[in-house]
Amino acid sequence: VFLIPYTLMLVFTGLPLFLMELSLGQYGATGPVSVWKCCPLLKGIGVGMLVVSSLVSLYYNVIIAWTFYYLSMSFQSPLPWSCDAPPNRPLCQAQNGTLERNRPASASEVFWNQRVLGVVHSSGLGDPGPVREPLALCLLLAWAVIFLCTLQGIRSSGKIVYFTATFPYVVIVVLVIRGATLEGSLEGIRFYLSADWSRLKSAQVWNDAASQIFYSLGIGFGGLLSMASYNRFDNNVIRDTLVIGIGNCCTSFFAGFAIFSVLGHMAWQKKVSVGRVADS
């Protein structure tokens, strides 16, 4: 049922703002700060775009660092977050022998909390613990990749986008096919496609839909405006808006099949419902 507010937000908020940002960049042929010279009263919007873009870059690179860490760990056999890994065997045996209400965390959750984040014994945000050296190196690698991708400006980043915009589709297709072979995957997909109409009354659902549209399309970050400034003056910006906006949302919907097939398998392993197996 989330698709209903999501689609409405896309049509009435996402696409119009996406078109406005692309049009401003293409018409002004300049960055998010200087483009507002046409209306000095709104110059703060450009500064805000720059600040938001900087903050988003910081936390997205942390996510990329996690990805690099998991990629490096995935070359081990057995996988360190699987029940086949020697440290996880007692945990998985205890998990199989307990009641559902007392079921301990899974091996993948323990790996995430202890080996990756290392915040198991943290008392809160004021106690982050020591720097995780492996994660720090992965974060350094992430920034190095960003630097190389943008080293020559639009010349290098434009070519990189051909890979970054198409390769994820290959990964998603592989994950969907792989997820379909897992036990319990159909239950996860059924949970994904089931509709709880009462949730439409929740303001939080509509707020989440609006937030997801802004983040998935990158509206207000300034990056769209900057990239559009390199377009030809007569480029068909309406076509770009429709193709990118609708294509992005369809991709997110398709990726959900890969995610929820795995969640269904995890729920089958832990003998719990799909709604209980996922953390935020």
N, C-alpha and C positions, 0 to 999 in steps of 0.2 A: 504494500500500500504506500510505501515511501515514494514509489515512482510517480504517484499523483502529484504531491506537492513539489517533487523534484522537477517534473516536467513543466508545471505551471511557473515555477521560479525561472526555469530556463527560458520559456517563451516570453514572459512579461518583464523579467529583470536581466537575466544573463545575456541573451542575444542583443537586446537594445544597448546595454552598457558595453558589451564586447564590440559592437559596431561603432559606437561613439569613440572608444579608445583607439581602434584601428584607424578610423577616419581622421582623428586629430593628428595621429602620428604621420599618416600618409600625406595629409594636406600641409602640415607644418614642416615636415622633413627635418625634425629636430627632436631632442630628448624631452623627458617628462617635466623638467624644470623650466626650460626656456620656451616650451610650446605655449605656456600660459601668458606670454607677453601680450597675446591678443586680448587678454582680460586680466590686468594686474591684480584685481580684487581676488582672483582665484589662484594666485601664485602659490599659496600654501598647499593646494592640492598636489602640485608637482613635487614640492618638498616632501609632502607626506608619502607620495608614491615612492620616492627615493628611499625614505626611511623604512617603509614596509618591505620594499624589495631587499634591502640589506638584511633585515631581521629574518625574512623568509629564507634567504640564502644561508644564513647561519644554521638554522635548525634543519633545513633540508639536507645540508651537507653532513650533519650528524647522522641522519637516516642513511645516507650513502655510505658513511663510515661503518654503520652496522652491517650494511649489505656486503661490503668488502670483507668484514670480519667473518660473516657466515660463509662467504664464498671460499675464504682460505681454510676454514674449518671443515668444509664439505669434502675436501680431498682426503680426509682421514677415513679409515675403515676399521671398525664400524663408526658410524656417525656419532659424534659426542653427545648429541641430544636424543639418541635412540635408546631403546631398552636393551639393545645388544651391547652397548658400551659397559664395561665391567663396573664403573662406579654407579651406574643406574639400575643394575639388576636387583639389588635389595629393594629399591624404591618401587620398581615395577611389580615385584612379587608382593610387596605390602599393599600396593594399589589393587591388585587382583583379589586380595583376601579380605578387604574391608567392605563395610556397608557403604551405600551410596552417599549418605549424609556425612560420613566421616572420611570420604575418599581424599587421599593426599594429592598434592600437585603432581602433574605429569613430568616425565623426564625432560621434555622440551621446555616446560615452564621453569624447572629448576636450572637448566642450562642458561636460559635467558636471564633469570634473576641473579644467579650466583656467578656464572662464568662470564657473561657479557656485561651486565650492568654493575654487579657487585654491590648492590644496595640492600642486601637482605637484612643487615643489622643497622640500617640507617634509621634515625629517629625522626627524620623529616627533611625538608628542603634546606634547613640550616646545617645539616650533617651529611654532605654529599660523599664523604669518604675520600680516599686518596685518588690520584689520577690513575686511570686504567691504561697502562703503557701500550698494550696491543690496540686499544681503541684510539689512543692518541696517534699512533702510527697510521692507522687506517684513516683517521681524519686528515692527517697531513697528506696522505695519498689522494684523498678526495679533493682537497684544495689544489694539489698539483695537477690533477686531471682537469679541473675547471680552468686553471691557468693555461694549460696547453690548448684547451678547446677555444679559448678566447684570445689567444696570443696575437693573432692577426685580425682581431675584430670580426666583422661580418664575413670576411673571406674564409676564416677557419671555422667559426661557429656555424655558418650556413651549411658548410659541407658536413659537419658533424651531425647536424639535425637529420640528415638523410638516414643516418644509422639509428640515432636515438628515437626517432619517430616511427621507425618501421620494425626494428628488431624486437621490441616488446610484444608485438603481435605474434611473432613466432613463439616467444616464450609462453604467452597466454594460451595459444592453441595446444602446445605441448602439455601444459599444466592441466588443461581441460581434459585432454585425452587420458593423461595419467590419472587424474582424479576420478574419472569415470570407472577405472578398474579397481578402485579401493573399496573394501567392504564398508558399508554404511554410507557411501557417498550419496546414494539416492535420497536418503533421509535428510541429508544436509541441503540438497537441491530443493527438496519438497519444502523444507523450512524456509528457504530463500524465496520461493515463489508463492508461499501462502500469504493470504491477506488478512490482517487484523484491522477491520474497518474502524473499530473504536479509537485507534491511534490517531485518526484524522482530527480528533477533538483536542489533541495535545499540542499546545503551542511550541513545545520543544521539538516536535517532529518538523514543523514548518521552519523553525529557526535552524535546525540541522540541514534542511534542504537548501535554504538560502546560503548558509555557510559553505556547504559542499559545492554549490554552483560557483561561488566566488573563488574558492581555492582551486577547483579542478580546471576552471577556465583562466585562472590567473588575473582576474579582473581587479584593477586598482593597484597592481604591483608595479606598474610602470614598464615592465618588460615588453608587453604587447605594443605599447605606444612606441618604445624605442625601436623594436624590430620593424614595425610598420613604417617608420620614417625612412627606411631603405627601399620601400616599394616605389614603382613607377607612379607618376602623378595620376595616370588614368587607369591604374589597376582596379579590377572589379572587387571592391572591398566587401560588397554585400555577399557575393559568392563565397569569399573566404570566410566570412562570419558564419554562414550556414554550414559549410563543409566542416570547419574546425569545431564549431559548437556542437552540432548534432553528432559528428563523428566521435568527439571526445566522450559524450554521454553514452553513446552506444558501446564504446570500448569499456567504459566503467561497468555497464550492465553485463557485458559478456565476461569480463574478468570476475564478476561475482560468482559465476558457475565454478571457476577454478577454486576460489576461496572457500565457498560453502561445501564443495565436495570434500575438501580436506577437513573442514570442521565437522562434517558428518562422520568421517572416518575417525576423527579424534573422539567424538561423542560415543561412537560404537566401541572404541577401545576402552574408554573410561566408564562405560555403562551408565551414561547420563544423557539428558536431553540436549539437543543442539544449542538451545538457548542458554544453557549453563556452561558450555565448554569455552565460550569466547570471552576474552577480556576486552575492555575498551582500548 
